[in-house]
Amino acid sequence: MARSPQPFFEVQFEQKPGRRHKDRSSEPHFHRLLAQFSLCRRLALFFLVLLCVAPRTVAGAQEPPYFITYSDALEEPGNLEVAQKGTTGSPKDANAFYSATLELEYGAKAWWTTELYLQGQATANDSTIFTGFRWENRFRVLPTEHAINPVLYLEYEDVNGADKSVLEVTGHDGIANFQGKNAAGRGDISRTMEGKLILSSNPKGWNISENWIAEKNMMGGAWEFGYAVGASRPFALVAASRACTFCRQNFSAGAEVYGGLATVHDLGFSDTSHYAGPTVQFDVPRGPTFLFSPQFGLSDNSAGVLWRLKISYEIQQFRDLFSKKEAQ
C-alpha cells in the first residue's frame, strides 16, 4: 500500500490533565493540509540555507526584469545564480495552485550560459508533486554589442502533465492545463526539445526583447510555436554618489506579453492563451534580487491572473571556491 506523504516537520504538544483536545486523527482534510506544500517548503528552505552559507561577494542580477522573455544578458563566466521562482493562481473551474521552480544558472563562457530547473507544484484539494526538470543553454551569436543582439536558446525538458510552472506558452496550452488532477498528470511524461531565437536591443537605457519559440515533443506530436516580448528600463541610468539601498538605480520596471501560436498544422491565434503584465525589480546591494509581476489572461483560454515572485542570489566567481580549496 502506498504511504501518504509526510509533512516537512511535526510538532507534538503535551496534553494537560483535565483539558480536552480535539481529536483530528479522523479528519483527512487536516492531514492533507499538513502534507500540502511540503515540496515547495523544501525548495524554499534550500534557497534560504544557500543565502546563509554563500560568500558575501555577490551582486544584484543584471538581467532585465522579465519572467518569460529572455534578453541578450548572459551570466558572467564563473558566476552562479540561484533563484526560486513561484507562480500561483486560481483558474476558472480549477483548484488554486502554487508552482515552485528552483533555478541554477551558471556562466560557463562569456558566450554560453547553462541552467538547470527543478520543478514542483501543490494544488489545493489535491496533492503536492515533483513535476520534472529542464536543462537550458543560451549561446551569444555576436561577441560585441549591436543594434540587434541575437542569442540562440536550446532546452531539453522532462516534465509531466501536472506541471503548472508556465515558464513559456506554446501551441494550444491553456486553461485545461490547470484543471486536471495531479494523479492523472503524473504519468503523462513529455520529453521535449525547445528552441528560441532571442533578439534584444538596448536603445537609450531601454531593453526591448523578442523571443520566437518552437518546440517538439520527441515522444510524438506536431511542432508547437509561441512568442514573448518584453520592454524595460531601470529607474536611473547613473548611480548615486553615495551608497544606499533604496536608490533609484536599484529599481527597474517593465512589461511583457507572451502566448501560444498553435501548431505547424493550424498556425495562428485560434484556441490559444496569452498573458500580459507589468514587472518591477529590486536589486538589494550585495544581496538578493526580488522580481514581482501580476500577469493577466488576455483570452478565454487563459487563466484570469497569474501572480509571480522570483528571488535570486548571485555568487560571483563560484568556480573559484573549488579551485582555492584544491590549491590549499
C-alpha positions in Angstrom: 0.0 0.0 0.0 1.4 3.4 -0.9 2.4 5.6 2.0 0.9 9.1 2.3 3.4 12.0 2.1 4.9 13.1 5.4 4.8 16.7 6.5 8.1 18.7 6.3 8.1 18.9 10.1 5.9 17.8 13.0 5.4 19.5 16.4 3.9 17.5 19.3 2.2 19.1 22.3 1.8 17.5 25.7 -1.9 17.3 26.7 -2.5 18.7 30.2 -4.8 16.7 32.5 -8.3 17.9 32.6 -8.1 19.7 29.3 -9.7 18.1 26.3 -8.2 18.5 22.8 -10.0 17.9 19.6 -9.1 14.6 18.0 -8.1 15.4 14.4 -6.9 11.9 13.5 -10.2 11.2 11.7 -10.0 14.4 9.6 -8.5 13.5 6.3 -8.6 17.2 5.2 -6.4 18.1 8.2 -3.7 15.6 7.2 -3.9 16.7 3.6 -3.2 20.3 4.7 -0.2 19.2 6.7 1.2 17.4 3.7 0.4 20.3 1.3 3.2 22.4 0.0 5.9 20.1 1.5 8.0 20.2 -1.7 7.7 23.9 -2.0 8.8 24.4 1.6 11.8 22.2 1.0 12.8 24.2 -2.1 12.4 27.5 -0.1 14.5 26.1 2.8 17.3 25.0 0.4 17.3 28.5 -1.0 17.4 30.2 2.4 20.3 27.9 3.6 22.2 28.9 0.5 21.8 32.5 1.3 23.3 31.9 4.7 26.3 30.0 3.7 27.2 31.7 0.4 30.1 34.2 0.4 29.2 37.8 0.6 31.0 38.7 -2.7 27.7 38.9 -4.5 26.0 41.4 -6.8 22.5 42.1 -7.9 21.3 40.5 -11.1 21.9 42.5 -14.3 19.2 40.9 -16.3 16.1 42.9 -17.3 13.0 42.3 -15.1 11.3 39.6 -17.1 9.7 36.2 -16.1 9.2 34.7 -19.5 11.0 36.9 -22.0 14.8 36.4 -22.5 17.2 39.2 -23.3 20.8 39.0 -24.6 22.1 39.2 -21.0 24.1 36.1 -20.1 25.6 35.1 -16.7 29.2 36.3 -16.2 31.7 33.5 -16.6 32.2 31.6 -13.4 29.2 33.1 -11.6 26.3 31.1 -10.2 22.9 32.5 -9.8 20.4 30.6 -7.6 16.8 31.5 -7.9 13.4 30.4 -6.6 10.6 31.3 -9.0 7.0 31.0 -7.7 3.7 31.1 -9.6 0.3 31.0 -8.1 -3.2 31.4 -9.4 -6.8 30.2 -9.1 -8.0 29.5 -12.7 -11.7 29.1 -13.5 -13.1 25.6 -12.9 -9.8 24.5 -11.3 -8.3 24.4 -7.8 -5.9 27.1 -6.6 -2.2 26.1 -7.0 1.3 27.1 -6.2 4.2 26.2 -8.5 7.8 26.4 -7.4 10.9 26.3 -9.7 14.4 26.1 -8.4 16.9 27.6 -10.9 20.7 27.1 -11.0 22.2 29.4 -13.7 26.0 29.2 -14.4 28.2 31.2 -16.7 30.2 28.6 -18.5 31.8 31.0 -21.0 31.3 34.6 -22.0 29.2 33.4 -24.9 27.5 30.4 -23.1 25.2 30.2 -20.1 23.7 26.9 -18.9 20.9 26.5 -16.4 19.1 23.6 -14.6 15.5 23.8 -13.4 13.8 21.6 -10.8 10.0 22.0 -10.6 7.1 21.0 -8.4 3.7 22.2 -7.5 1.0 22.0 -4.9 -2.7 22.1 -5.7 -5.5 22.8 -3.2 -7.8 19.8 -2.5 -5.3 17.6 -4.4 -1.6 16.9 -3.7 2.0 18.1 -3.9 4.2 16.5 -6.5 7.6 16.9 -8.3 6.8 17.7 -12.0 10.2 17.4 -13.7 13.4 19.1 -14.8 14.7 21.2 -17.6 18.3 21.8 -18.9 18.7 25.1 -20.7 21.5 26.6 -22.8 21.9 30.0 -24.3 24.6 31.0 -26.8 25.6 34.5 -27.8 26.0 34.7 -31.6 27.9 38.0 -31.8 30.8 38.9 -29.4 30.1 42.6 -29.4 27.1 44.9 -28.9 25.0 45.7 -31.9 21.6 47.4 -32.6 20.0 43.9 -32.5 21.8 41.2 -30.5 20.8 37.6 -31.4 21.0 34.8 -28.9 20.3 31.1 -29.6 18.4 29.1 -27.0 18.2 25.3 -26.7 16.4 23.4 -23.9 15.6 19.8 -23.0 12.5 19.3 -20.9 11.5 16.2 -19.0 8.2 17.2 -17.3 4.9 15.5 -16.6 1.3 16.6 -17.3 0.8 18.1 -13.9 3.4 20.9 -14.5 1.9 24.4 -13.8 5.1 26.5 -13.9 4.1 28.3 -17.1 7.7 29.1 -18.0 6.5 29.6 -21.6 3.3 29.2 -23.6 3.3 27.3 -26.9 0.8 25.5 -29.1 -2.6 25.3 -27.6 -1.5 25.5 -23.9 -4.5 26.9 -22.0 -6.9 26.6 -19.1 -7.1 22.8 -19.4 -3.5 22.6 -18.2 -4.7 23.7 -14.8 -7.8 21.6 -14.5 -6.5 18.1 -14.4 -5.8 16.0 -11.3 -2.2 15.5 -10.2 -2.6 11.7 -10.1 -3.6 11.7 -13.8 -1.0 14.1 -14.9 1.9 12.4 -13.1 2.1 9.6 -15.6 1.8 11.8 -18.7 5.6 12.3 -19.3 6.7 14.7 -22.0 10.3 14.8 -23.3 10.6 17.9 -25.4 13.3 19.8 -27.3 12.7 23.6 -27.4 14.5 26.2 -29.4 14.2 30.0 -29.2 15.5 32.9 -31.3 16.2 35.7 -28.9 16.5 39.3 -30.4 17.4 42.0 -28.0 18.2 45.7 -28.3 19.3 48.4 -25.7 18.4 51.8 -27.0 18.9 54.8 -24.7 18.8 52.8 -21.5 15.8 50.7 -22.5 15.8 47.0 -23.2 13.5 45.6 -25.9 13.5 41.8 -26.4 11.6 39.5 -28.7 11.5 35.7 -28.4 10.2 33.3 -31.0 9.7 29.8 -29.7 9.5 26.4 -31.4 9.3 23.1 -29.6 8.7 19.4 -30.4 7.7 16.5 -28.1 10.1 13.8 -29.0 7.5 11.2 -28.0 5.2 12.3 -30.7 3.1 15.3 -31.7 3.4 18.3 -34.0 5.7 21.3 -33.8 4.3 24.0 -31.5 5.1 27.7 -31.6 4.9 30.6 -29.2 6.3 34.1 -28.6 7.3 36.5 -25.8 8.0 40.2 -26.0 9.3 42.5 -23.2 10.4 46.1 -22.6 12.0 47.5 -19.5 14.2 50.3 -18.1 16.0 51.0 -14.8 14.6 53.9 -12.8 18.0 55.6 -13.0 20.9 55.1 -15.5 23.5 56.8 -13.4 24.4 55.5 -9.9 24.1 57.8 -6.9 27.2 59.4 -5.4 26.6 57.6 -2.1 26.0 54.0 -1.3 22.3 53.3 -0.4 19.8 50.5 -0.5 16.7 52.2 -1.9 18.4 54.4 -4.5 16.6 54.6 -7.9 19.4 52.7 -9.7 18.5 49.6 -7.7 14.9 49.5 -9.2 13.8 48.7 -12.7 10.4 48.1 -14.2 8.9 46.9 -17.5 6.2 44.8 -19.0 5.9 41.6 -21.1 3.4 39.9 -23.2 3.5 36.2 -24.3 1.4 33.4 -25.6 0.9 30.5 -28.0 0.8 30.4 -31.8 -0.8 27.0 -32.2 1.0 24.3 -34.2 2.5 23.7 -37.6 -0.9 22.4 -38.8 -3.0 25.4 -37.7 -0.6 28.3 -37.1 -2.4 31.3 -35.6 -4.2 32.5 -32.5 -7.3 30.2 -32.5 -7.7 28.3 -29.2 -4.5 29.7 -27.7 -3.7 31.5 -24.4 -2.0 34.9 -24.0 -0.8 36.9 -20.9 0.5 40.4 -20.3 1.5 42.3 -17.2 3.9 44.8 -15.6 7.1 43.8 -13.8 9.1 45.5 -11.1 12.5 44.5 -9.8 14.5 45.5 -6.7 18.3 44.7 -6.6 19.5 44.7 -3.0 23.1 45.9 -3.0 25.3 42.9 -2.0 22.2 40.8 -1.5 19.3 39.1 -3.3 17.1 40.4 -6.2 13.3 40.5 -5.9 11.1 40.4 -9.0 7.3 40.6 -8.9 4.6 40.6 -11.6 0.8 40.1 -11.9 0.1 38.7 -15.3 -3.4 38.9 -16.7 -5.0 36.5 -19.2 -6.0 38.0 -22.5 -8.1 35.3 -24.0 -10.9 32.9 -23.0 -8.4 30.0 -22.9 -6.2 31.8 -20.4 -6.2 31.8 -16.6 -7.6 35.0 -15.2 -4.4 36.2 -13.4 -1.1 34.6 -12.5 0.9 36.0 -9.6 4.7 35.6 -9.9 7.5 36.2 -7.5 11.2 35.5 -8.1 14.0 35.7 -5.5 17.5 35.3 -6.9 21.0 35.5 -5.5 24.2 35.7 -7.5 27.5 34.2 -6.2 30.4 35.8 -8.0 33.2 33.5 -9.3 31.6 30.4 -7.8 34.1 28.2 -9.6 37.0 29.8 -7.7 35.6 28.4 -4.5 36.6 25.0 -5.6 40.0 26.0 -7.2 41.0 27.7 -3.9 40.2 24.5 -1.9 42.3 22.4 -4.3 45.2 24.8 -4.0 45.1 24.6 -0.2 
